[in-house]
Amino acid sequence: MKECEAACGTPEQAERLQAVIEASRSTPGCLMHILQEAQGIYGYLPLPVQKTIAEGLGISLAEVYGVVTFYSQFSLKPKGKFRISVCLGTACYVKGSDKILAEVEKELGIKCGECTEDGLFSIDSCRCVGACGLAPVLMVNDEVHGKLTPDMVKGILAKYREEAKA
């Protein structure tokens, strides 16, 4: 537990993770649930967290890592307060979502899969958000922004920067 506290969070986070492991360990197939809870606690699943889970469940780190890297819902890297996901599905891509993604990367100074130094924004791409009629689309956390053009990106980011100040 000490490694997890030192490497990836606060003692309170480590205690919460331990409580989740303790409460779930006797339930068959509990690994996914524990990983989801751990990601909720830490925001991502760094190696020390995975190691703590493996030790708590008496399974190999390789098994935990295999699940974490198989499912796209899990992240090995920190995510920003505002998680941007640009849809690159067919409908969005045909309508220029690649240009939207390029503009987001340019405005934030980071690439897809990265997080800004201040922890405010992270960028990912996805294959479909189910809003094809609004293509091209990006999501910020759970909020959908559709019918986008590259020149709209700056205003969208400004809205969230203001929200962060409040």
trRosetta pair geometry for C-beta under 8 A, 3 or more apart (Angstrom, degrees):
i j d omega theta_ij theta_ji phi_ij phi_ji
1 4 5.7 -58 -159 37 42 111
1 5 6.4 42 149 -21 73 105
1 14 5.5 106 -173 176 95 125
1 18 6.4 5 -113 -72 127 127
1 52 6.4 77 -101 -125 54 117
2 5 5.6 -55 -149 35 35 112
2 6 6.2 25 158 -13 69 109
3 6 6.1 -63 -148 42 28 105
3 7 5.7 6 165 -5 67 121
3 48 4.9 -152 131 -140 95 114
3 51 6.8 -30 94 86 138 138
3 52 7.5 -167 72 -62 98 96
4 7 6.2 -66 -131 46 23 99
4 8 6.0 -51 -166 45 61 105
4 9 7.0 -15 155 41 79 99
4 14 5.1 135 103 -113 112 107
4 17 7.0 -104 154 65 153 153
4 48 4.5 168 -99 146 59 108
4 49 5.8 98 -135 -84 111 52
4 51 7.3 -160 -68 69 97 96
4 52 4.5 9 -58 -50 144 139
5 8 8.0 -97 -123 51 4 63
5 9 6.8 -80 -133 77 40 69
5 10 7.2 -16 -148 154 79 18
5 11 5.3 24 -134 -90 124 61
5 13 7.9 152 -113 67 63 90
5 14 4.5 -41 -76 -39 85 153
6 48 7.9 -139 65 -143 73 165
7 46 6.6 -153 132 118 109 140
7 47 7.9 -62 141 72 150 82
7 48 4.0 130 70 -18 140 157
8 13 7.8 -111 112 106 80 142
8 42 6.0 8 150 -142 114 134
8 46 4.5 -168 -101 50 141 139
8 48 5.1 -177 -3 61 122 121
8 49 5.8 -86 86 -41 158 98
9 13 3.7 -61 146 66 138 150
9 14 6.4 164 86 -43 108 78
9 41 7.5 36 -145 139 169 96
9 42 5.5 -101 -61 -113 140 94
9 49 7.9 57 0 -75 125 110
10 13 4.8 104 54 3 75 98
10 14 7.2 -137 99 -1 44 86
11 14 5.5 -55 -149 38 37 114
11 15 6.3 40 152 -22 68 104
12 15 5.6 -52 -148 35 32 113
12 16 6.5 34 152 -20 64 103
13 16 5.7 -53 -150 35 33 112
13 17 6.4 33 152 -18 65 104
13 41 5.2 132 -154 163 89 107
13 42 6.1 93 -175 -81 136 77
14 17 5.7 -52 -149 36 32 112
14 18 6.4 33 152 -19 64 106
14 52 7.5 -133 -142 -130 85 163
15 18 5.7 -53 -147 37 31 112
15 19 6.4 35 153 -22 64 104
16 19 5.6 -54 -150 34 32 113
16 20 6.6 33 152 -20 65 102
16 41 5.1 174 100 -123 128 133
17 20 5.7 -53 -152 33 34 111
17 21 6.4 33 152 -18 66 104
17 37 7.6 148 -119 118 61 101
17 38 5.6 53 -123 -112 105 87
17 41 5.7 -159 -66 79 86 167
17 42 7.7 20 -69 -36 125 107
17 49 6.8 -125 -128 -143 156 92
17 52 6.2 49 132 118 137 141
17 53 7.6 -90 179 -70 114 82
18 21 5.6 -53 -148 36 33 112
18 22 6.2 34 153 -20 66 107
18 52 7.6 -83 -76 173 74 123
18 56 7.1 -164 -127 -104 61 138
19 22 5.7 -53 -145 38 30 112
19 23 6.2 26 158 -17 65 110
20 23 6.0 -60 -144 40 27 107
20 24 6.0 0 165 1 64 121
20 34 5.7 138 136 -131 111 77
20 37 4.4 176 -144 119 152 149
20 38 6.9 -158 78 -60 153 72
20 41 7.6 -129 -14 -35 144 138
21 24 6.4 -78 -142 49 21 96
21 25 5.7 40 166 -56 66 103
21 34 6.0 61 -93 -136 64 131
21 52 7.5 -121 -51 142 151 90
21 53 6.5 -160 -95 -123 118 60
21 56 3.7 -29 -174 159 148 151
21 57 6.8 -118 -152 -52 103 78
22 25 6.3 -31 -132 -2 20 115
22 56 7.7 -88 -54 -165 56 120
24 27 5.3 -62 -166 30 64 117
24 30 4.2 154 160 -169 104 137
24 33 5.8 -162 -143 96 147 124
24 34 5.4 -171 83 -69 151 98
24 37 7.9 180 -24 12 150 149
25 30 6.5 -145 -104 69 20 157
25 56 6.5 -121 -88 150 123 90
25 57 5.9 -165 -128 -107 91 67
26 30 7.9 69 57 -29 28 148
27 30 4.3 103 78 -69 96 115
27 33 7.5 -5 89 38 138 148
29 32 7.0 -11 164 17 81 103
30 33 5.2 -62 -162 45 63 115
30 34 5.6 60 143 -24 88 106
30 57 7.4 -168 78 -114 107 124
31 34 5.8 -60 -147 39 30 108
31 35 6.2 29 158 -19 67 107
31 53 7.5 95 -140 163 78 122
31 57 6.7 39 -89 -117 87 172
31 59 7.5 -34 -89 37 125 159
31 63 7.7 -94 -122 137 157 105
31 64 6.9 -148 -155 -109 120 72
31 67 5.9 149 137 -11 129 176
32 35 5.8 -57 -148 37 29 111
32 36 6.3 30 155 -20 65 106
32 67 6.9 -130 -83 -179 70 135
32 71 7.9 85 -127 -23 99 164
33 36 5.8 -56 -150 35 30 111
33 37 6.4 27 154 -16 65 107
34 37 5.7 -55 -147 39 32 111
34 38 6.1 35 154 -22 66 107
34 53 5.7 142 133 -140 128 117
34 56 8.0 -171 -163 89 152 130
34 57 7.3 -162 31 -58 168 128
35 38 5.6 -52 -142 37 30 113
35 39 6.3 31 157 -19 64 104
35 45 6.5 -2 -156 -98 89 146
35 53 6.9 55 -79 -143 70 166
35 64 7.5 166 -83 -158 114 87
35 67 6.5 -143 -48 116 160 123
35 68 6.4 -159 -144 -87 136 82
35 74 6.1 -34 162 -99 123 130
36 39 5.9 -54 -149 36 29 109
36 40 6.5 32 150 -19 61 106
36 73 7.6 -7 -103 126 89 130
37 40 5.5 -56 -154 35 33 115
37 41 6.4 33 150 -20 67 105
38 41 5.6 -54 -149 35 34 112
38 42 6.1 -4 165 12 70 111
38 45 6.0 69 113 -106 117 94
38 49 5.4 138 178 172 128 123
38 53 6.3 -58 -58 -68 157 128
39 42 6.5 -69 -131 56 28 85
39 43 6.9 -27 -178 149 61 5
39 44 6.4 15 -137 -116 82 15
39 45 5.5 -46 -83 -51 87 95
39 73 7.9 157 68 137 172 86
39 74 6.1 -133 -74 -126 143 73
39 75 6.9 109 -139 34 120 83
42 45 6.9 119 73 -85 131 41
42 46 7.1 -115 157 10 149 92
42 49 5.8 -92 -11 -84 163 154
43 75 8.0 -45 141 70 60 126
43 78 5.9 32 112 -143 120 74
43 79 5.7 -144 171 42 98 88
44 75 4.4 -73 -127 96 93 100
44 76 6.5 54 174 161 112 7
44 77 5.9 -103 -148 91 155 21
44 78 5.0 -122 -1 -92 142 39
44 79 6.0 150 -62 -8 105 84
45 49 5.3 -126 -154 84 60 129
45 50 5.8 76 165 -58 101 93
45 68 5.3 -136 99 -136 149 132
45 74 5.5 -14 10 -172 138 106
45 75 6.6 139 18 73 83 49
45 76 6.2 -52 72 -99 80 49
46 49 5.3 96 59 8 68 103
46 50 7.3 -132 105 -3 36 92
46 76 7.0 93 -100 -166 42 61
47 50 5.5 -56 -145 38 36 113
47 51 6.1 39 156 -23 69 104
47 65 8.0 9 -118 -93 78 111
48 51 5.5 -51 -145 35 33 115
48 52 6.5 38 154 -22 64 102
49 52 5.7 -51 -151 33 32 113
49 53 6.5 32 151 -18 64 105
50 53 5.7 -56 -151 37 33 112
50 54 6.3 34 152 -21 67 106
50 61 6.2 85 130 -151 103 86
50 64 4.7 153 -169 124 94 130
50 65 5.8 68 177 -71 152 73
50 68 6.2 -64 -102 -29 126 153
51 54 5.6 -51 -145 36 32 112
51 55 6.3 29 157 -15 65 107
51 61 5.6 -7 -103 -107 68 119
51 64 7.9 -171 -70 65 27 152
52 55 5.9 -56 -146 40 28 108
52 56 6.1 28 155 -20 64 112
53 56 5.7 -58 -144 39 28 112
53 57 6.2 8 163 -3 65 112
53 64 5.4 133 91 -127 115 144
54 57 6.3 -71 -146 47 24 96
54 59 5.4 -105 -148 79 71 73
54 60 6.2 -36 -157 137 125 17
54 61 4.5 -77 -41 -82 173 56
54 63 7.0 134 -118 57 103 93
54 64 4.6 -106 -68 -15 97 137
55 58 7.5 28 -174 -72 30 39
57 64 7.9 140 43 -73 132 112
59 63 4.8 -75 155 62 117 143
59 64 6.6 131 97 -43 112 90
60 63 4.7 105 63 -2 84 97
60 64 7.3 -151 100 1 51 83
61 64 5.6 -55 -153 39 40 111
61 65 5.9 39 151 -19 72 110
62 65 5.7 -55 -139 42 29 111
62 66 6.1 38 156 -28 63 106
63 66 5.7 -51 -148 30 27 116
63 67 6.9 24 155 -15 61 103
64 67 6.1 -60 -158 35 32 107
64 68 6.3 28 150 -18 67 110
65 68 5.5 -55 -143 38 33 113
65 69 6.1 18 163 -8 68 111
66 69 6.3 -64 -141 44 23 99
66 70 6.1 26 158 -27 62 112
67 70 5.8 -56 -143 31 28 113
67 71 6.6 0 171 3 65 109
67 74 7.6 79 126 -2 73 160
68 71 7.2 -76 -149 45 20 89
68 74 4.6 -123 -153 128 66 151
68 76 6.8 97 147 -72 122 89
69 74 7.6 -82 -60 84 24 121
69 76 7.4 15 -87 -46 81 125
71 74 5.2 74 84 5 96 103
75 78 7.7 122 126 -95 126 6
75 79 5.8 72 84 -45 171 108
77 113 7.0 79 43 171 153 76
77 114 7.6 -71 148 -117 152 38
77 115 6.6 -173 145 -11 107 113
77 122 7.9 159 113 -142 107 137
78 115 5.2 -65 94 9 89 166
78 119 7.0 -53 142 -123 132 92
78 122 7.4 -159 116 -76 64 139
79 83 5.1 1 176 -94 122 111
79 115 6.2 -170 -137 -90 21 124
79 122 4.5 -112 -152 28 61 157
80 83 6.0 163 61 -76 80 55
80 84 7.8 8 55 -1 130 82
80 115 5.0 169 -53 -143 85 95
80 116 6.1 47 -96 27 131 89
80 119 5.7 158 -127 173 68 44
80 120 5.3 7 -164 107 118 26
80 121 4.3 52 154 170 175 5
80 122 3.7 179 0 -15 94 79
81 119 6.3 73 -23 135 90 83
81 120 5.4 -37 34 -141 108 43
81 121 7.5 -43 50 -63 72 38
81 164 6.5 109 89 -108 149 113
82 120 6.1 5 22 162 101 68
82 121 5.1 -26 72 -101 99 69
82 122 7.7 170 86 24 53 64
82 140 5.3 -11 -173 -169 102 104
82 141 6.2 -81 -140 -33 58 96
82 160 4.7 51 -96 -176 163 145
82 164 7.5 -87 -27 -62 118 116
83 121 7.9 152 -92 -155 24 52
83 122 5.4 -15 -118 62 67 100
83 124 7.0 -2 -179 13 94 110
83 140 7.1 145 72 -159 46 48
83 141 5.6 97 44 -81 86 54
84 104 6.0 -170 141 -167 154 144
84 121 6.1 13 -9 -164 114 100
84 122 6.8 -173 28 86 76 46
84 123 4.9 -21 74 -107 109 65
84 124 7.1 161 89 28 58 62
84 138 6.1 0 -170 173 92 119
84 139 7.2 159 -153 84 44 51
84 140 5.4 -16 -97 -101 71 74
85 123 7.9 152 -86 -161 33 49
85 124 5.0 -18 -108 75 77 92
85 125 6.9 127 -163 -126 65 17
85 126 5.0 23 177 -10 115 117
85 129 7.2 130 109 -76 119 123
85 138 6.6 165 83 -162 46 69
85 139 4.6 -5 56 55 98 99
86 92 7.9 171 166 153 72 143
86 97 5.8 153 168 178 100 103
86 100 5.6 173 -144 105 124 108
86 101 4.3 168 102 -84 165 90
86 104 6.3 -159 -58 15 132 150
86 112 7.7 -88 35 -107 117 113
86 123 7.0 7 -7 -165 106 96
86 124 7.6 -176 23 93 70 42
86 125 5.1 -37 68 -110 86 74
86 126 7.4 163 76 22 37 72
86 136 8.0 9 -168 168 89 110
86 137 7.9 159 -154 99 49 52
86 138 4.6 -27 -103 -107 65 101
87 92 4.1 133 106 -14 104 170
87 97 5.7 -91 84 -137 67 157
87 125 7.5 127 -114 -164 11 72
87 126 5.7 -38 -106 72 58 88
87 127 7.4 9 -154 130 73 11
87 128 6.3 58 -150 -118 113 27
87 129 5.0 -97 -80 -3 127 103
87 131 7.5 -155 -34 55 163 94
87 135 7.4 -102 92 -116 132 83
87 136 6.7 -173 69 -165 98 72
87 137 4.6 28 19 71 133 92
87 138 6.7 -149 4 -87 77 44
87 139 7.6 76 -39 -11 94 92
88 92 6.3 -111 -111 89 15 118
88 93 5.3 53 -171 -73 60 104
88 97 5.5 -163 -100 104 52 130
88 98 6.9 67 -124 -73 99 72
88 101 7.0 5 -75 -42 106 144
88 125 4.8 19 -11 -179 122 122
88 126 7.0 157 22 71 80 34
88 127 6.5 -47 70 -105 77 43
89 92 5.1 77 57 22 75 105
89 93 6.5 -149 90 -12 28 97
89 97 7.9 53 41 23 55 161
89 126 7.5 -16 -37 113 94 71
89 127 4.9 83 -81 167 85 53
89 128 3.8 70 -75 -80 150 76
89 129 7.6 -147 -1 5 131 61
89 132 7.2 -84 101 -95 133 93
90 93 5.9 -59 -136 37 22 109
90 94 6.2 22 165 -20 62 108
91 94 6.1 -56 -149 34 24 110
91 95 6.7 5 157 -2 60 113
91 132 4.0 77 46 -149 168 96
91 135 4.3 -139 136 -60 96 156
92 95 6.0 -73 -152 48 31 101
92 97 3.9 35 149 -39 98 142
92 128 7.9 176 1 -110 119 58
92 132 7.4 -112 -40 -122 78 62
92 135 4.4 -141 -89 -137 56 102
92 136 4.3 91 -158 -127 81 73
92 137 5.6 -87 -103 26 126 78
93 96 7.8 129 -175 -2 27 10
93 97 5.2 -66 -85 40 42 107
93 98 6.2 50 -142 -31 77 94
93 136 7.7 102 -56 -107 20 109
94 135 7.4 33 60 148 86 146
95 135 4.4 126 30 135 145 104
95 136 4.6 -164 95 -42 105 85
96 99 4.6 -29 -180 29 94 117
96 100 6.5 103 125 -23 81 90
96 136 5.4 -106 73 -24 71 142
96 149 7.6 14 100 -123 146 55
96 150 7.6 -95 153 -38 124 91
97 100 4.9 -46 -149 32 49 118
97 101 6.3 52 151 -21 72 98
97 135 7.2 -74 -50 -162 111 88
97 136 3.8 177 -74 -145 81 127
97 137 7.3 -21 -103 40 123 48
97 138 7.7 151 -144 -60 100 84
97 148 7.9 75 -106 65 68 118
98 101 5.7 -49 -149 36 33 113
98 102 6.4 36 150 -20 63 105
99 102 5.5 -49 -145 36 34 114
99 103 6.4 36 153 -20 64 105
99 150 5.0 -78 144 -62 103 118
100 103 5.8 -58 -152 36 30 111
100 104 6.5 31 151 -19 65 104
100 136 5.3 -169 -17 124 143 140
100 138 6.0 -157 151 -43 134 120
100 148 5.3 64 -107 109 132 134
100 149 7.9 -156 -86 179 92 11
100 150 6.1 -145 -92 -88 49 65
100 153 6.5 159 -154 -73 70 117
101 104 5.7 -53 -147 34 32 111
101 105 6.4 32 154 -17 65 106
101 112 6.5 0 -172 -69 117 119
101 123 7.5 120 -151 -180 81 127
101 125 6.2 5 -112 -90 139 113
102 105 5.8 -55 -149 38 30 112
102 106 6.3 32 152 -21 64 108
102 150 7.5 -26 74 -117 92 123
103 106 5.5 -52 -144 36 32 113
103 107 6.2 31 157 -18 66 107
103 150 4.1 165 -57 -150 150 92
103 153 4.3 162 125 7 121 160
103 154 8.0 -87 167 -39 112 74
104 107 5.9 -56 -144 38 28 109
104 108 6.2 5 164 1 64 114
104 123 5.7 143 128 -114 123 133
104 138 7.1 150 -63 -124 145 161
104 153 5.5 -135 -73 -152 65 133
104 157 7.6 154 -131 -63 74 122
105 108 6.4 -70 -141 49 23 95
105 109 7.9 127 168 -50 54 4
105 110 6.4 -113 -144 83 68 47
105 111 5.6 29 -139 -112 122 43
105 112 6.6 -55 -82 -38 119 70
105 123 6.4 -143 -82 81 73 175
106 109 7.6 21 -178 -70 25 45
107 153 5.7 -163 -18 129 149 117
107 154 5.9 -166 -116 -92 137 68
107 157 5.6 -177 139 -6 141 164
108 116 5.7 -106 -175 -75 105 113
108 121 5.3 -109 -127 92 138 142
108 123 6.7 168 55 -37 154 124
108 157 7.1 -155 -66 -127 91 144
109 116 7.3 80 64 -117 91 92
110 114 4.0 -141 179 93 115 125
110 115 7.0 -127 -162 69 166 8
110 116 5.7 -127 -23 -79 139 62
110 121 7.5 173 35 99 136 102
110 122 7.9 -73 109 -131 152 47
110 123 6.3 163 97 14 107 118
111 114 5.1 79 58 1 65 125
111 123 7.3 -136 132 70 27 127
112 123 5.1 -93 -112 117 50 107
112 124 6.3 91 -166 -126 85 28
112 125 5.4 -7 -149 -20 139 100
113 123 7.1 -32 3 86 30 77
113 124 6.4 76 -79 -103 48 70
114 122 6.7 -152 107 -142 35 76
114 123 6.5 9 54 42 68 92
115 119 6.4 14 160 -118 120 47
115 121 7.1 172 -152 96 59 45
115 122 4.1 -29 -98 -92 79 98
116 119 6.7 -102 79 -13 79 13
116 120 5.3 -25 65 48 133 82
116 121 4.7 55 -5 53 121 83
116 122 7.3 -130 2 -71 70 51
120 160 7.5 136 168 132 106 108
120 161 7.2 40 174 -104 150 70
120 164 5.8 -14 -133 -101 114 164
121 157 7.3 -12 -83 -136 152 101
121 160 7.4 98 -82 109 104 141
126 129 6.4 86 89 -59 134 84
128 132 7.4 -17 -148 -64 102 95
129 137 5.6 -119 46 109 131 139
129 139 5.8 160 -119 -36 153 125
129 144 6.7 161 135 -112 142 111
131 134 4.5 -25 155 36 105 116
131 135 7.4 158 111 -55 74 62
131 137 4.9 107 83 -90 119 163
131 144 5.5 135 -56 -158 168 146
131 146 5.8 -118 144 -85 129 132
132 135 5.6 -6 -164 -37 48 113
133 146 7.9 25 96 -177 62 152
134 137 5.2 71 99 -79 103 111
134 144 6.8 78 88 154 160 122
134 146 2.7 -32 166 -161 119 153
134 147 5.6 -86 -166 -31 69 76
135 146 7.0 -28 -38 -155 15 98
135 147 7.5 55 79 -81 28 48
136 146 7.5 179 93 -150 32 60
136 147 7.6 108 45 -112 51 14
136 148 5.1 -73 82 52 90 97
137 144 6.0 -23 -161 -164 117 96
137 145 6.8 148 -155 79 62 52
137 146 4.7 -19 -100 -102 88 80
137 148 7.0 144 -96 -1 24 114
138 144 8.0 155 86 -153 35 52
138 145 5.3 -13 64 61 79 104
138 148 6.4 21 5 -27 98 161
138 156 7.6 95 75 147 126 166
139 142 6.9 -22 -175 -141 117 16
139 143 6.5 149 -159 74 70 44
139 144 5.4 -33 -100 -97 84 57
139 145 7.2 170 -95 17 31 76
140 143 5.1 -19 64 62 82 101
140 145 6.8 38 -3 -13 99 117
140 156 7.0 178 -34 168 140 110
140 160 6.1 -126 -179 -72 151 141
145 148 6.1 61 130 -70 97 117
145 152 7.7 -179 164 132 125 126
145 156 5.7 26 -125 -119 168 139
148 152 5.1 -134 -149 62 78 135
148 153 7.3 67 -173 -63 123 74
149 152 5.2 102 56 -7 70 104
150 153 5.9 -30 -168 -6 48 117
151 154 7.2 -35 -173 16 47 106
152 155 5.8 -62 -166 42 53 112
152 156 6.2 54 143 -24 81 107
153 156 5.7 -59 -150 36 33 111
153 157 6.3 28 158 -15 69 107
154 157 6.0 -59 -150 39 28 108
154 158 6.3 33 152 -24 64 108
155 158 5.4 -51 -145 33 32 116
155 159 6.7 41 154 -27 63 98
156 159 5.8 -48 -158 24 32 115
156 160 7.2 19 151 -8 62 103
157 160 6.0 -61 -155 40 37 104
157 161 6.3 40 149 -23 70 106
158 161 5.5 -52 -145 35 34 114
158 162 6.4 35 155 -19 65 104
159 162 6.0 -59 -156 35 27 110
159 163 6.4 29 148 -20 63 108
160 163 5.2 -47 -143 35 39 117
160 164 6.4 45 154 -25 65 101
161 164 5.7 -52 -153 30 31 114
161 165 6.9 33 149 -21 61 103
162 165 5.7 -55 -156 30 36 112
162 166 6.8 40 150 -28 65 102
163 166 5.8 -51 -155 22 36 115
